[in-house]
Amino acid sequence: MVKAIRVHELGGPEVLKWEDVEVEEPKEGEIRVKNKAIGLNFIDVHFRQGIYKAPTLPYTPGVEACGVVTAVGPGLTGRQVGDIVAVAYAGQPMGSYAEEQILPANRAVPVPASIDPTVAASLLLKGMTTQYLVRRCFKVEPGHTVLVHAAAGGVGSLLCQWANALGATVIGTVSTKEKAAQAKEDGCHHVIIYKEEDFVARVKEITSDKGVEVVYDSVGKDTFEGSLAVLKPRGYMVSFGQSSGVPDPVSLPALQAKSLFLTRPTLFHYTVTQDELLETAGDVFANVASGVLRVRVNHTYSLSEAAQAHADLENRRTSGSVVLIP
Ligand SMILES: NC(=O)c1ccc[n+]([C@@H]2O[C@H](COP(=O)([O-])OP(=O)(O)OC[C@H]3O[C@@H](n4cnc5c(N)ncnc54)[C@H](OP(=O)(O)O)[C@@H]3O)[C@@H](O)[C@H]2O)c1
């Protein structure tokens, strides 16, 4: 038996229960991993609330973790007991909020020795998301102006750093002065505190009415319309999350007005094959090693306190990454 967080019914943070669970021996193609640290993601909130559908009830939440391999399935080569690996949910069952978990070996990424497991646990999903957003979904280039909502958040912090390093002018939106200071440190050339200023008017002012090439919008309902309004003609609306709720349906004339591109991407479709997964993770680790990405593990909770961590994340009390320690 190991301890894990279990969800028996959808709802608020109080549905996260600390329980004993059975972890079986790994089967063919699987490994058993003892987690050292677990990354908290807003996606975990979406699953708990039912915005995303968990495959079963009850379920063990969690889509990002780093740990040590404690057993390998029969005949498995390429992974051995003692390896440090990280995982980011990309189609396989969730289950990171546990002291130990079974993983498909081909989705576990080896972690370079230079990267601390706590950092790796908060980096793999958020970093790979950032990688596909700035390198593949829309390719950020020198001279571009990009708008990043929730610029001090887990993904947002990394997005600002990477977009800046690629030579873009970065505009970020945040809720507080403290978050604004962090976003500046992370490479935002302009930070808009959206509670004090209208972000649409301010972006138009900053860009002398030209608008931005791309908006990375993880906030959703509250920002979607304004994000379309600040795009240049032929700009890219990358709507990759919905922390404030799912945006209203979009009408084609709203895109036609400026020949806009709209995409609603997910990490899963950018890490389909093992090669793609390892390449994406490798690019993230390389950018940590070169100093382009500085991971901010700003909050640590014990795993049994996952409910408090969820409450803090969904009430905008966190910045950077949040990690749960088993
Ligand atoms: N599509 C993908 O592949 C993919 C992958 C990873 C994550 N995501 C999405 O990206 C988003 C960010 O994830 P994350 O884990 O990095 O979280 P996060 O950005 O650290 O946390 C959410 C932030 O959103 C802002 N926010 C604005 N309105 C909000 C509201 N009504 N309620 C709560 N927060 C609000 C808050 O920042 P301020 O205080 O500055 O407003 C808050 O701190 C999530 O929607 C997640 O689902 C998508």
The ligand as a Tripos MOL2 file, in Angstrom:
@<TRIPOS>MOLECULE
LIG
   48    52     1     0     0
SMALL
NO_CHARGES

@<TRIPOS>ATOM
      1 N1         -3.0600   23.2760  -23.9560 N.am      1 LIG1
      2 C1         -2.0020   22.8050  -23.3250 C.2       1 LIG1
      3 O1         -1.2080   22.0500  -23.8950 O.2       1 LIG1
      4 C2         -1.7800   23.2100  -21.9130 C.ar      1 LIG1
      5 C3         -0.6870   22.7150  -21.1780 C.ar      1 LIG1
      6 C4         -0.4600   23.1970  -19.8930 C.ar      1 LIG1
      7 C5         -1.3380   24.1140  -19.3440 C.ar      1 LIG1
      8 N2         -2.4140   24.5350  -20.0570 N.ar      1 LIG1
      9 C6         -3.3480   25.5310  -19.5180 C.3       1 LIG1
     10 O2         -2.6240   26.6990  -19.2100 O.3       1 LIG1
     11 C7         -3.2560   27.3720  -18.1360 C.3       1 LIG1
     12 C8         -2.2110   27.7450  -17.1060 C.3       1 LIG1
     13 O3         -1.7910   26.5990  -16.4010 O.3       1 LIG1
     14 P1         -0.7980   26.7030  -15.1860 P.3       1 LIG1
     15 O4         -0.7990   25.3890  -14.5380 O.co2     1 LIG1
     16 O5          0.4800   27.3160  -15.6530 O.co2     1 LIG1
     17 O6         -1.5670   27.7190  -14.2180 O.3       1 LIG1
     18 P2         -1.1570   29.2130  -13.7970 P.3       1 LIG1
     19 O7         -1.0790   30.0570  -15.0450 O.co2     1 LIG1
     20 O8          0.0130   29.1660  -12.8980 O.co2     1 LIG1
     21 O9         -2.3910   29.6420  -12.9100 O.3       1 LIG1
     22 C9         -3.4930   30.2880  -13.4250 C.3       1 LIG1
     23 C10        -3.3000   31.8180  -13.4780 C.3       1 LIG1
     24 O10        -4.2630   32.3440  -14.3600 O.3       1 LIG1
     25 C11        -4.6010   33.6460  -13.9850 C.3       1 LIG1
     26 N3         -6.0700   33.8030  -13.9640 N.ar      1 LIG1
     27 C12        -6.7540   34.7540  -14.6520 C.ar      1 LIG1
     28 N4         -8.0550   34.6430  -14.4110 N.ar      1 LIG1
     29 C13        -8.2250   33.6090  -13.5660 C.ar      1 LIG1
     30 C14        -9.3710   33.0440  -12.9400 C.ar      1 LIG1
     31 N5        -10.6070   33.5050  -13.1610 N.pl3     1 LIG1
     32 N6         -9.1890   32.0150  -12.0970 N.ar      1 LIG1
     33 C15        -7.9540   31.5310  -11.8680 C.ar      1 LIG1
     34 N7         -6.8290   32.0360  -12.4360 N.ar      1 LIG1
     35 C16        -6.9610   33.0790  -13.2760 C.ar      1 LIG1
     36 C17        -3.9990   33.8840  -12.5890 C.3       1 LIG1
     37 O11        -2.8920   34.7560  -12.7650 O.3       1 LIG1
     38 P3         -3.1080   36.3100  -12.3960 P.3       1 LIG1
     39 O12        -3.2210   36.3470  -10.8980 O.co2     1 LIG1
     40 O13        -1.9270   37.0160  -12.9180 O.co2     1 LIG1
     41 O14        -4.4090   36.7110  -13.0640 O.co2     1 LIG1
     42 C18        -3.5460   32.5110  -12.1360 C.3       1 LIG1
     43 O15        -2.4280   32.5620  -11.3030 O.3       1 LIG1
     44 C19        -4.3830   26.4710  -17.6390 C.3       1 LIG1
     45 O16        -5.6060   26.9200  -18.1800 O.3       1 LIG1
     46 C20        -4.0060   25.1220  -18.2200 C.3       1 LIG1
     47 O17        -5.1150   24.3040  -18.4020 O.3       1 LIG1
     48 C21        -2.6380   24.0930  -21.3100 C.ar      1 LIG1
@<TRIPOS>BOND
     1     1     2 1
     2     2     3 2
     3     2     4 1
     4     4     5 ar
     5     4    48 ar
     6     5     6 ar
     7     6     7 ar
     8     7     8 ar
     9     8     9 1
    10     8    48 ar
    11     9    10 1
    12     9    46 1
    13    10    11 1
    14    11    12 1
    15    11    44 1
    16    12    13 1
    17    13    14 1
    18    14    15 2
    19    14    16 1
    20    14    17 1
    21    17    18 1
    22    18    19 2
    23    18    20 1
    24    18    21 1
    25    21    22 1
    26    22    23 1
    27    23    24 1
    28    23    42 1
    29    24    25 1
    30    25    26 1
    31    25    36 1
    32    26    27 ar
    33    26    35 ar
    34    27    28 ar
    35    28    29 ar
    36    29    30 ar
    37    29    35 ar
    38    30    31 1
    39    30    32 ar
    40    32    33 ar
    41    33    34 ar
    42    34    35 ar
    43    36    37 1
    44    36    42 1
    45    37    38 1
    46    38    39 2
    47    38    40 1
    48    38    41 1
    49    42    43 1
    50    44    45 1
    51    44    46 1
    52    46    47 1
@<TRIPOS>SUBSTRUCTURE
     1 LIG1         1 GROUP 0 **** ****
